Amino acid sequence: MSLTGLAFLIAFVAVMALALFRHPLFGLYGYVALFYLHPPSRWWGEMLPDIRWSLLAAAITLVASLRLPADRTRPPWISTAPARILIAYTIWLAIQSAWALDREQHVEAIILFGKYVVLYYLIYRLIDTEDRVRNFLIVHVLGAFYFGYLAFSMDVSGRLEGVGGPGVDESNALAMQMATAVAVAAMLLLAEKGWRRWLCLAAMPFLLNAIVLAGSRGAFLALIVCGIVLWRLKPDAYRRWFYWYAALGVVLLAVLAHEPFWERVQTIRTAVDAREQLDTSALSRLELFDAQWRMFKAHPLGTGHRGTEVLSVYYLEEKYLSVNADGTRGARSSHNTFMTALVEQGVPGAVLFLALWLWVYRTLARAKRDTVSSLTRLASYFAALGGALTVVFVAGWFVDYLKAEVQVWLFALVACLAAITRLRVTPGGAPQGQSSGNPAAASRSRSAGNGKPSSYARRA
C-alpha cells in the first residue's frame, strides 16, 4: 500500500470515529470529501479495500445523527418543499417500475433517488447554523480545488476527461461541477476573511483552468448567466468588491483560455444562425429534442429511466445515433434535463421538476427582498447557492444532469438557510445558531426584527 493510500485510510477511520463519538457533522464533511477523492479512481487507491467508501460514510453519519435530540427550533425536514418533491419523485419512479422500458436501469434510479432523500435529510438535519453552511461550502470548494489541481498536473490532449469520479468523470459534468464551485468561491471571497478568503482566491485559477480544459460550452454559458445572478443577489454592502473580483475573474479566464476553448465557445452563436450552419453536436441535440417531444406524446406517463436511450433507435436517424467502439451505431441518451424528466417520468416528473425550481426561485427572491442589510453573510450564502444552482439549471439545457448529486447538496443548503433566516428575522425567535447539535452556538446572537414578521418568515 502506498503512503498516500495509508494516509487516506488513517484519515477515513479518524473522521468516521469523530462522527460516531463527537459529532455526525464530521461524517457529513467526510462524505463530501469522498465524493471528490473517490479512492477507486486514484492510483493510490488500488491497494485499498474494495468497499463503497461514500456509502459507508453516509451510513455511519446516519447512525451517528440518530442520537441527536430533536431540533424544535425550525421546521422538520419532511415539511420542506425539496424533501417532499424528492420523496414524491422517488415514489413515482417506484410506480413506473410496472412499465419501465429498461427495468435494470430504472431500479438503479429508484435506489439512487432513495439515497438522495437520505442525503437531503442528513444535510438539513446537521447544517443548522451560518458557520456550518459556510463550512460545507468550503469543503465543496476544497474538493473542486483538488479536481483543479489534478487537471493542472495532467497532460491534456483534447477535452479533459477522467478527473472526477462517478457522475463527474466526463468533461461536461466536470465543468458543471467546477462552475458551481466558482460561484461559491466568488461569494465566499466577499463574505469571508483570513485563510478562507485566501483559500478561495488560490482555488479560483485552478477551477477556471479545469473548466477551460473541459471545453464545455454549456458550462461556459451557465457561468455567464451565473455571473448575472450573483450580481443580482449580492449584498449591497459588497457592491464595490464584487465588481473588482468580477473584473479579476474575467481577466483570469481570458489568460487561461486557449485557442481550442475559444473555438468551441464561438460555435454557440450558431444557435441563432441557420440550422444548416450548426455543428454535428448541436444539430444532433436539436434532432434529439424533437424526437423526445414525440416520445413524450406517445408516452405521457413516462418511459422509465433511460427510456430515451431505448427509444432513440426508433425516433432518430442513424446518423444522429452514437457510435460504438466497434464502429456500429448505438442508442442516444438525453441531453436536456427537463426533457429527461418529461420523457422518462412523464407529466408527473415534469411537474415535480418545475415545482422544485419554482421553489428555488421563490426562496431566493424572498431572501433577497426580506433579509436586512445587517445579514450580509446570510445574503452572501444565498447568492452563492443561487449562482451555483443557476449553473446546474442552465447547463442542464445542454446535458442531462437529472441525477447530478451536487444539486441535492444545493437544494438542501437553500432549505437550511431558509430555516436559519427565519430565526434571524422573526421577532422573539430562537437565538441564531440554536440547535441540538451545537448549544453553545445558540447564545452567540439573538434574533433581529422590527416588530413585524417579514413575509419571508411567514412563508419559509
N, C-alpha and C positions, 0 to 999 in steps of 0.2 A: 504494500500500500504506500502511495506517495505521501510526503509530508503534508501536502495541501489537502489530500483526502482525509488524512488522520486529523488535521486541524478542523476540517469541516465536521467530522464525526464527533469530536470532543465538543465543539460549539453547539451542535444539534442537541446532544444529550444535556448540556448545561442549560440551554434555553428551554427545553421541554421540562427539566427539573424546576426551573424558575416558574414556569407556567403552572405546574402542579402544586408547588409548595409556597409560592409567593403571590403571583397574580396571573390569571389567564391571559392578560394583555401580552405577556412575553410570547406566549404561544401564537397569538394572532400576528404579531410582528414577524415572528419566525416563519409563519406560513407565507406571508407576503415575500419575505426574503427568499424562501424556497422556490417561489414562482419564478424568480429571476435566476437563482443559482442552478436549479434543476440538475442535480448531480449526473443523471444518466446521459445528459447532453455534453458533459465536460470530460476532458481527458483524465482529470484527477478523480473522476467518479467511477472509473472502470473496475476498480478493485473493491468498491464499497458494496455492502449487502444489497441485493436486488429487491428493494422494497419500495412502496409508494410513499415517498417522504412527505409530500404535501398532505396526502390523505391521513397519514399517521399524525402529523402536526395538528390538522384540523380536529381529529378525533380526541387528542389529548386536550386541546383547547376547549372543546365542547364539554368534556368531562370536568375539567377544572372550573368552567364557568357555572356549573350546576350548584356549586357550594356557595355562590354569592347570594345574599338575601335579595329579595325583590326590590326593585327600584321604583318607588311610587311617586317620584318627582316629575315624571314625564310619561307620555302615552306608551302603552305596551307596544312592542314591536309588531305584533299581529294587527294592530289598528292602523299602521301606516300604509299609505297607498301602494308603495312599491312592493311591500310584503304581500299584500292581498293580490296584486296583479301577478307577481311571480308564482304564488300558490295556484291561482286560477289558471295560469298558463300551463303549469305542470299537470294539473288535473285534466285540462283539455287534451294535453299530449297523451295522457293515460287513456282517455276515452277514444282517441283516434287510433289506438292500437288495433281496434276492430277492423279497420280498413287501410292501415298504412301500407304503402306500396313496398317499402323497404323495412321489413319488420325488425331486422337486426339493428340497423342504424337508428330506427325510431326508439327502440328500447334504450339504447345508449343515450339518446337525447333526454328521455324521461329521467334516467339516473343522474345525468349532468345537471338538469334544472332542479332536481331534488337536492343535489349538493349545493346549488346556488342559494336555495331557500335557507339552508343551514348556515351558509357563509354570511348571508344577509343578516340573519339573527345574531350571529357572533359579533359582527361589526357594530350593529345597532346596540347590542347589549353592553359591549365593552367600551365603545368610544362615546363617552358621556361628558367630556369637558373640552374646552378650546385647545388645551395643551395636547390632549390625546388625538384630536383631529390633526393638529399640526404634526405630531409625531408620526402618525400613519402616513401623511403626505410626504414627510421626509424620507421614510422607508421606501416609498414609491419612487422618489427622485433618486435615492441611492441605488436602487435596483436598476433603474434605467441608466444611471451613470455607469454601472457595471457593464450593461449591454454596450453602451457607447465606447467604453474602454476596449472591449473585445473587438468591436468594429474597427476602431482606430488601429489596433495591433494586427489586423488581418490584411492580407494582400488580396484586395477585392478586384475581381475581373467580371465585368458586367454588373448586375444588380446584387446587392448584399443579401445573402441567404444564410440560414443555418446558425444565426447568432442566438436566437431565443430558444425556448423550449416548446412544448406542445401548445399550439394555438397562436404562437408568435414566432414561428420558425421560418415563415416566408416573408418576402420583402414588404408587401403591402401591410400585413398585420403588424410587423415590426415597426414600420414607420408610424402607423397609427398609435401604437403603444408609446413610442418615444415622443410623439407630438402631445399626448396627454401629459407627459412629464414636463414638457416645455411649458405648457400652460400653468401647471402647478408651480414649477420653479420660478416662473416670471412673477407670480403674485407673492410667493414667499420672499423674493428679493425685496419687495416693498414692505412686507409686514414684519419680517424678522430682522434680528440684529446678530452680531457676533458670528460665531462659527457657522450657524445655519445659513446666514446670508452668503458667507464666503463659499460654503459648500454648493449652493445653488449657482453662484457665479462661476465656480470652477466646472460644474457639470454642464452648463449650457453649451459650450463649444462641442463637447462630445455628443450631446443629444442631437444638436443640429447636424453634426457631421454624419451621424448614423442615418438621419432622415435623407440627407443628400445621397449617401451611398445606396440607400434602398431604392431611390428613384421612383417613389410612389406619387403619381400626380394627384390622386385622391387625397392623400395625407397632406400634400403641399397646399391644395385648395382649402382643405379643412383648417390648416394652420392660419391661413389668411382670414377666414371667417372667424376663427377663434380670436384673433387679434382684435377684431371689431367688437366681439362680445366682451372681451376683457376691458376694452376701452369704455364700454357702456356700463359695466358692472363695477369698475374700480371705485374705491372710496375717493371722495373728492379731496381728502387730505393728502393723497398720494399723487395728485394730478401731475405735478411738475416732474417728480422722479419717474413716473410712468412713461412720459414722453422721452426722457433721457434713455431709459433702459430699452424702450421700443426702438429708438434710433440705433442704439448699440447692437441690438439683435438683428436688425436689417443689414447693417454693415457686416456683422459676423457671418450671416448667411451668404451674403454676396462674396465674401472672401473664401468661404468653404466650398461653395458650389462650383462644380467643374462643368466642362462642356457637355458631356452626356446628360447630366441632370437638366441643364437648360434646354437641351434639345427635346427631352421628354416633356418638360413643362410647357414649351411653346406649342405642343400639339393640343393643349387644352383649348386654344382658340378655335380649333377646327370644329368644336362642338356647335358653334354658331354659324359655320360655313355650310356649304353644300354637302349633302350626305356622301357624295362621291369622293370628297376630299378627306374623309375620316380615315385614320389608320386602321389596320386589321383589328386591333384590340378594341378600339372604341366602337367600330362598326358591329363587331360581334356582340358587344354589350347591348346595343340598341336592338339588334335582332332578337337577343335573348329576352329583353324586356317585352317586346311584342309577343314572343312565344309564351312568356309567363302569364301575360294577361289572358291569352286564350286558354292556358292551363287552368287558371282560376275560374273562368266562366264554365269550364267543363267540370270542375270540382270545387264548388263553392264552400264546402266544409273542409277542404284541405286534402292534400295527398299524403300527409305524414312527413316526417323528417326525411330530407333528401329526395323528396318526391320530384323536385325539379330535375335532378340528375337522372332519375329513372325515365321521366317523360321526354327529356330533351332530344333523344334519338328519334322521337316521333314528331316533334314540333319544330326542329331546326334542320336547315340544310346541312349536308355532310361537311361542307367547308367551314362551318362555324362550330363544329364539334372539336373537342380536344384531341390531341394526338398522343397515342400511347408510345411507350418506349420502343415497341417493335414496329412503329410506323403506321399501325392501324388507327382508325378513328374510334374514339371513346365517347363517353357521355360529357355533358357540360353542366357544371353546378351553377347555382345562383350567384350573381354579382351585385345584388342590391338587397340590403337588409329588410326593407319594408316589403319588397316583392317576395322575399323568402317567407316572411310571416304570412303574407296574403295567400300565396300559392300552397304552402305546406301546412299551415294551420287554418287556412280559410278565413271567412268573415270573423269568427271569434278571435283568431290570432291577430288579425289586423286591428280590430277594435282594441284589444288589450295593448298592443304595441303603441297605438296612437294615444291611448289613455295614459300610459306611463310617461311619454314625452310631454304630453299636455300638463301632467302634474309637475314635471321638472320646470317647464316654462312658468307656470303659475307660482311655484315656490320661489324661484329665483326673482321673479318680478316683485312679489310681495317683500322679499328680503331687501331688494334694492329700494323699495318705496318706504318700508317701515323701520328698518334698522337706523337708529340715530347716529349722528356723526361720531359720537364717542366710541361706538362699537367698530372701530376701524379694522381690528383683527378679524372679527367675525365676517365683516363685509369682504375682506380680502380672501378669506377661505371660501366664501360663497362664490366670489368671482373666479377663483382657481378651479372650483368644481364645475362652474358653469362653462368656463372655457374648455376644460377637459372633455365634458360631455358634448360640447359643440363639435369637438374633433371627432368623437365617435359617431355622432349623428351625421355630420356632413360626409365624412369618409365612408360611412355606411351606404351612401348612394352609389358608390362605385365598387364596393366589395361587401360580401356578406359577413357582417360582424354580429349576427344574432346571438352567437354563443361566446362572444368576447368577454372574458372574465372581468376585465378592468371596469366595464360599465356597471357590474354588480357592486364593486367597491364604491364607485362614484355615487350610484343611487343611494346606497346605504349611508354614505357620509353626508349627502344632502339631507336625508331624513334626520341624521344625528344633529346636524347644525340647526335644522328647523326646531328640534326639541330644545336644544341649548338656547337658541334665540328666544324661544317662548318664555323661558325662565328669566331672561335678561330684560325683556320689555314689558312683562306683566307686573303691574304694581302688586307688592306683597307676595311676589312669587318666592320660591325657594332660592337660597343663595346660589349664585353662579358656580357651576362645577360640582354641585352636590350630587353624590352618587353613593351607592352602596359599596362600590369598589374603592373609593378614594375619599373617605370622610374628611380628611384634612383639607382637601381642595374646596370643600363646601364653605369654609369660613373665610376664603380669600376675598370674596366680594359679595355685595348684596345686589338684588335686582334693582334696575333703574326704571323709572316711569314718570309720567306727567299727570297721573291721576285718572287716566282713562286707558283701558286696554286697547292696544292697537289692533287693526284688522288682522295683522299677521298672527298675533297671539290668539285671536278668536278662531282662526281657521287652521292653524298648524296642527 
